[in-house]
Amino acid sequence: MLLPAVSLLLLVLAPLGNAFAQPAASGFGGTFRQLRPQQQELMRRWVNEYGTIFKRQLNAEALYNQLPMSARTTFQAVTHALLNSKLTSEDGKPMGTALDLIDLVERISGQVPHARGDRQFRIYVYLKPGALNKLHTAREFERGHDNAVYHIGYPINFRQQGGVPSIQISVARTGKRADIDVDYRSSSPVKALVSGHLTSANSDVRAGNNALVHNRRWAGLSDWWRELMAVFIEKPAPEEPADGITPGAEAERKRIAQGPIYEAIHAYLNDWLIKRRPEELLPLFSIKAYPCVAELGGDARPDSRLALVRILEQMKSRNRALGVVNRLEDVVSAVSYRLPDSAPVSHPYVRLFSLQEVPEDVAWAIDCRVRYKLQLAEPIPRPPHKFNKTFVASMRIKDPKEPQSFVVQAWAREGSEWRLTSIDVKRKTMSPSANLLAGAVSSQVPDADSEGLSEEAGKLLERWLMKKQPAEAAKYFLPESFACNAYAESHPAGREPTTADSKHLMVFLDEVAKDAVPAQRLDGVIASVEAEHHELKPLPHSRSAAFLLSEIGGDLLRMGDCGFDPRTLRSRQPAKQPEGKGLATSFRLIQVQGEEGGAITLYWKRSSEGWRVYSYAVIAD
């Protein structure tokens, strides 16, 4: 198996046989009949849509009752919070509840072993038309800084106001899909670094006193699961395996997931066509590729709901058409499809697929969201003409209906794992458009700048976190950074700006230094973070294990300023973008218990004294 089935559609994991003919009995509660009518309706719509795609008659009640406990508790807690969160416009007019924003649930991600907290205990949904506008105008939600490290694929960030617990709604750039969870722990910057805000317990209603905290804000949620968990002496109840990997195969799985791109593509083909396990490959598909479902034929459109299920159905359909496959060479063959300014990649599977590394703007041009000219909630700016580890594989997979067709796939890393970000099915042999890259320009930061900043950032971090000298570290911060209040959790209407002095900075530096574990090397104290934002470009440097060094621009650069007020985003008016690019470093503290805390981002610029920090922020979730 290639990758663990992280956040798989649980409907895919459940058996689709006669078990759905009649409701299943449950002796511990948490059944479909205990849901509110609005929650039941969401389940029915989900199951009906799934059944339509697979041409099956499914029973929503029976299916729900057979889901793992963590999936049911996640669905109940998140939808209960949404149902009990009223929305009002800026002039005080009611706009329904937060649950009214949802058109369809697409996935439930309960407990996912080995996954980070922001990939567990949440629901993924398809939003109703106008939902994003409501979030922008609702007094109860505030548009925060874009998600640039966590919630990969869902950068547009809204957080419910009023303290913890709170609902976080992270929206995809298309404005149509969202990742929704409840945060039960404080997201204040310093606390988020060490309090487990990014652990699974942050959004798992079963953990600690989260159910009590939930009911303090949204009364009426039954903690039916406690009886079952008590049977196991307060340990989590057994879950269905989320990844299906045998213990002995875990090391091999990690090797492939983090190894060369050609091994990932070969494993993908092998699992799909020979092992015939396409449902285990769904985590490979980036949300960026969902509009590509229209390429696969049938009645799918770029904005189709349950796109991932439709992709699965197409893969299963090809399995049925090909039957038993013993060798990939019998059904897969390489196709030459050379994209502009690409660099061919040699690899051991040249008979199966051709492989090329492409510049960022080439990958942008073949992105399904761009090719289909989707109306996006926020634009995807054209990136520079430079290489950044994006690869394109071209191959012909035997298709009895369309023997001349071939597929062009774009692959890129999202975090530490390879993801399929675009699919283009060519139904007749053709060459790429000659004007695909007309007018492309480069905006790469010179290597000397990035390496020079890497050196200075390393000195600051060593004095701050290894030598525990916050006063010395403070010398790297410019006075304009004093306005960054490290304890601000929200921006309530009418709040006056905090007095800009050094006391907030010193408290912040001192608290973080106390929480840094001792180590002989900087990369034993801190670790680099994953990055996924179209305006954040990772740059190579000599200390990449300890911190991420990146070029930033556009909204991300504007939001990094200490004086940025998220309330200005409510107007939906295009903001004047800062000219040029900026540089930032991001890292997280390594914690003894192995849990992952929040990330710290430092924003840098040149001053008369060299590289200095003009702003800082903690990315909690």
DRENVOLO-253208 format. One record per residue (C-alpha): x, y, z. Coordinates in pm, whole numbers, plus 50000, padded with zeros to 5 digits. Example, Ala and Ser with C-alpha at 12.3 -4.5 7.8 and 13.67 -1.06 7.14 Angstrom:
512304955050780513674989450714
***
This chain:
500005000050000501315034349911499995058250175497755055350480494085061950410494155095450591490715111650604489135086250370485455088550303484145065350570481385055250335484065039950117485485020350409482105006250512480764974650343478164981150078476244948950104472924938150253473914952450591472354984950480468944970250424467904973450790469054996151075471754981551299471234979451673473524998051913473584992652286475665022852378473845051852218475105075351953472625062151697471075079051398467755082951579469435103751850470535129851597468605162051549466415163351234468875187251063471765163451133469785133751003469015153050685472705159550625473415122350654470575113650418471805138150155475335124550186474245088350150471815095749866474495113849667476925085349721474285059849621473525079149303477165078349196477545041049262473985032749157473175016649491470245019749731471695027350075470075031750414471385062850593470365050950938472055017150908475165032150757475535058551028475085033151308477965012351169480475040751148483385039651396482735057451724485205085551652483435093151324480035095351491481265116651781483045139751537479975143751316477705149351617479965174351794480805195551489477275196851348475795202751696478095232751741477175245851395473465240951458473655260751783475735289251642473495316751509474725341151246473825377951232474795404550981476735435751073473445454451112472075427651346469765409051105469555371151154471205349550886470295314951013472785291451177476295280951082474865246850986472845264450714476115271450533476515234550446475065219450133476555184650170478955165950396481675150350180483915133650438484105126750810487615124050948487485108951295490465092851462493295088351210496355071051360499735087051282498045118551145498525154051270495755170651471494585192751184493765161550982491595144351245488225150251415486665172851153484185172150870484805182150510481825198250343480515213450020479175248350092475915263749975476025292649725476705325049910478125307650220481475325050190479815359150170477875351150488481085342250670482635375050561479705395250690478685375151000479545392551326480175359151495483085349051268486315366951193488505362150889491955354751023495375350950871495475326450582496315290450668499795287350519501165257650716498175238150851494855228750689496615222550359494345230550065491985251950274493745285650315490815309550375490485309650752487455319350964487315315251342484275319151563484595347251818483865345752191486705324052319487005286552349485485264152245485185278351896484425266651545487095270151280485995270150916488815267650663487675272850304489295261549979490265288049727487325278249508485015289649789483015257549754484625233450001485535236950368487295218750652485335224250978486335214851332485775226151690488785238551886488465230252255491795245152359493045280652354494595293252032496355322352201499865322152055502065311552346499535286452480499145270952136502845262752125502675239152422499045233052519498265207052254496245230052029497505210151731497085176051891494125153951818492745161452167492125197352062489195187251841488245153051984485115159052191485805126752383489165138552521489505151952875486735176052970486035186752610482405175252628481845196852937483505226452765481355220152457478105220952654479045252952833478795270552498476385248252304474155229752549472495196652469475245173552342474995139052501478285122452602476935087852520480435074852439481665076452800479835044452889481545025952607484985040652681484615031853049484414995252949487974998952821489145015553145489085050653002491165041052700489865049052351487495022752223488765000751941488575017451602488435002551258491965005451110492185038050921494995027850694494824990050662498614987350685500094957250855502684966451122505554952050919504704973750619504815007150800508525013550734508055005950365505045028950346507035057950489509955051150259507725053349954505695083250075508805103950135510995089349864511505096949494508475108049295508785079549044508455053749323505255070549443503765070149091504755033949036503235023649370500045042849280499705023448953500504990449122497954995049401495275005949157495704982348862497304950849006496224950449371492884966349271492654987949586491765022649451489925032549769493265032349954494665057549705492145085249767494465104150007496835108749712494405132749545494955168749648491855190349682493375210249396492645180549170488955177349259487765198748962489695174548737486885149448791485305165448482488195150648278487095115248359483845116048165480315108048273478095135248418480775150748643481485187948627484435207648768482245218649060480685184349122479935174649479481595143449620484345146849359486585122049541483875095449536483395101649163487115097049108486935064349301484025052149090485975059248770488995040248902486845010548999485195011648658488595008948489489454979448715486294961748603487054968548236490644955748258489974925748480492914908248645496224925148564499454906548638501974931248493501724968948464503464967048126500384949247989498104979048049500325009848099502775025547853504745057947847503695087547632505945116247527504245149347611506985175247658505835207147833507575240947782510995244647947510575212048132513465190148247513165152748166513675129948466515375096348424513875068148630513555030148633510005029048494510495046348159508405019947982505405028448199505415066548210507495096248103508435120648377509465157048364509985184748617508105216048516508375252648619505775265748862503935286148602503595255448379502025236348667499735266448723498705266648356497625230048361495875232848701492235222448648490995252648842492805275148597492115254948281488385253648351488385290848439486535284548764485175314848942487345314849253486695330749588490275342949585492525342349279495495319649221498185343749100500485332448825503705320048991507245326348866508975306948593511195285548813511455249648927509995240049265509695202049272506565198649058506535168548826504355157548536503875121048440502385111048105501105076248031498505056447840496395034148064494565008547854490975019147793488814996647572486425025647505489075051447410492245033047302494065064847189493545084647509496335091547754496625109848086498875138348198499225140248576500875167548784502435157149116503785179049397504535175849765501925187650011503795187550335506085157450328504015134850099503445133749725499985143749603498335142449264497405178849198496085178248840494725153748582494405160848211492965133347992493965136747625491545118447401493655122047091497385125647047498345162147066501145185047175500995211847445499875246347338502745266947198501665298347386501145281447721503745303647887503485336147695504805364647907506055344048202508535362348426510665352148719510595367449067512955344549249514815358149552518575356049490520285326949660522665350849839519715367350018518205334650133521485320050256522445352550429519125353650610519445316850701522695324750880521265354451071518065335851162520155307251294522095330851522518885345751662517315311651727520425297651893520655327152134516935326552201516135289552231519435271352291521305296152510518075309052671519035345552624515785363352533517345397752596520025390452336517395376652098515355408452136518185428051968517145411751641513645426651663512855461151524510665485251728507815480951479507525444551592506545456251943502965460751819502625423251775500735413752089501515376952141498465371452359495765386152132493185359352052490755380851853489985415451727486615424651879484865454851737485945487151901489175473852048491855500352062495335490951937497665478752211500405502952311503465494152107506285487952353508805460352414507105443452712504905420652498507925409852296510005401952606507205381752765506805362552441510535355552402510895345252765507895321552767508935304252446512535300552564511325283352883509415257752677512305249552442513855215652518517655214452568519685200252280523155202652129521895212051783519315237451672517365210751483517035192151812515195221851965513025232751672511845217151349510815230751013507115231450928505165221250622504105248650382501135250450146500055284350021500255298649672501935330349801504525311750010507505297249824509975276150024513625284749956516565260849990519045268850266521585251550490519365249650803516215235750638515775208550904515405234951176513205260851006511365268750686512725298450491510245312050242509495340150003506085355950061503985380949872500475394349817497915389650094500285367850296502825395850309500125421250398498735399150678502195395050826502375431350934501825437051308499355464451232497165442651011493545441951129491515411851003488355432951023489475450350705488795417950519485065420750582484655446250304485515420250037487015449149841490305441049666493075453649890496125471549760498815445049752502265452549890504825456549616507685432049594508345401549805509245394650164511145367550348509965347850649511175319150866508805294251032509425266851286507835247651571509195236951909510095200451943508225186152240509325156952452505935140052448505945139552069502865161052021503035189251770502425224751887501865256451691504385272951460506185306151495506735328151190509275356351191509045382650915512405397650812513765427950629517115444950588517945473950817521045494650879522155467151119521515438150880518625413150874516075420951145512575409151244509865435051183506885412751271506155379051429503155356351467502155322651609500255300051371498065279951604495835260551362
***
